[in-house]
Every structure is written in structure tokens, then in C-alpha cells.
Amino acid sequence: IGGQVVGVALDSGQIVWRYAMEGAIAPPRIHVTAHHVFVAGPVLACLDYRTGGVYWHVAAPKRHNHPGTMLVQDGRLLFGLEDTLFCHAISDGRLLWHCPLPAKGWEQIALGAPGNVAQADGR
């Protein structure tokens, strides 16, 4: 909603928390797990699923034209963005590594691990 991510109570439909993404010009991409909501836009953020509390946020690793693809695996947040794959620690958002991908220009990226797939279109 206008650069915001909201948490909604499933039993009542009430908004229980909001996270405003400063500087967002497009809707942020989200990836939801049982305990976390990861948000990608001008920043990468990790929120508490139930309360919306911010565990951490870091500047997006590079300027980009689309929100990228996120996959959570083994305590890591993999973030594929155009021609680079970034790996952040879920615990504190620290960048663990990054590597170039054989993309040509501004590509959308699909990520996968056994039983765990994230498509560039969010499916």
C-alpha cells in the first residue's frame, strides 16, 4: 500500500502493524516465513511477522529497477537482483557474500533450493 507493508489479523481483518518504506517509488517485494517478513525496496528489512517490529534494515545493495527475488534458506536471505546474488544473515542482516551472475543487463532472477523456490514474479 503506497510503499507500506501492513500486517492484518486474519480473524478480524484489522491492520495490526505498518512498516513504511522510505523512498519507495514502487511497491516493495515481500517474502514471508513463519516468524519473519522480509521487505525489499530502497532498503532490505527483516520484520517480526506478528508485531511488525524491525529486527534489522540495511541499505539495498545497489540501485535497481525492480524489487528482486528473495529466498530464505538455512539462516540466510538470498537476494537476487539483476546481475548479482547477495547473501545476508537472517540474524542481523550482515552481508555474508555476493557474486555476479551471468545475466545480461537487468534480468529478473529465480532462486531455488530443494523444496524451496522463489520466482522473479513472486510466485
Secondary structure as the mmCIF struct_conf table of DSSP 4:
data_model
#
loop_
_struct_conf.conf_type_id
_struct_conf.id
_struct_conf.beg_label_comp_id
_struct_conf.beg_label_asym_id
_struct_conf.beg_label_seq_id
_struct_conf.end_label_comp_id
_struct_conf.end_label_asym_id
_struct_conf.end_label_seq_id
TURN_TY1_P TURN_TY1_P1 GLY A 2 GLY A 3
STRN STRN1 GLN A 4 VAL A 8
TURN_TY1_P TURN_TY1_P2 LEU A 10 SER A 12
STRN STRN2 ILE A 15 ALA A 20
TURN_TY1_P TURN_TY1_P3 GLU A 22 GLY A 23
BEND BEND1 ILE A 25 ALA A 26
HELX_LH_PP_P HELX_LH_PP_P1 PRO A 27 PRO A 28
STRN STRN3 ARG A 29 VAL A 32
BEND BEND2 ALA A 34 HIS A 35
STRN STRN4 HIS A 36 ALA A 40
BEND BEND3 GLY A 41 PRO A 42
STRN STRN5 VAL A 43 ASP A 48
TURN_TY1_P TURN_TY1_P4 TYR A 49 THR A 51
STRN STRN6 VAL A 54 ALA A 59
BEND BEND4 PRO A 61 LYS A 62
BEND BEND5 ASN A 65 HIS A 66
STRN STRN7 THR A 69 GLN A 73
TURN_TY1_P TURN_TY1_P5 ASP A 74 GLY A 75
STRN STRN8 ARG A 76 LEU A 81
TURN_TY1_P TURN_TY1_P6 GLU A 82 ASP A 83
STRN STRN9 THR A 84 ALA A 89
TURN_TY1_P TURN_TY1_P7 ILE A 90 ASP A 92
STRN STRN10 LEU A 95 PRO A 100
BEND BEND6 PRO A 102 PRO A 102
BEND BEND7 GLY A 105 TRP A 106
STRN STRN11 LEU A 111 ALA A 113
TURN_TY1_P TURN_TY1_P8 PRO A 114 GLY A 115
STRN STRN12 ASN A 116 ALA A 118
TURN_TY1_P TURN_TY1_P9 ALA A 120 ASP A 121
#
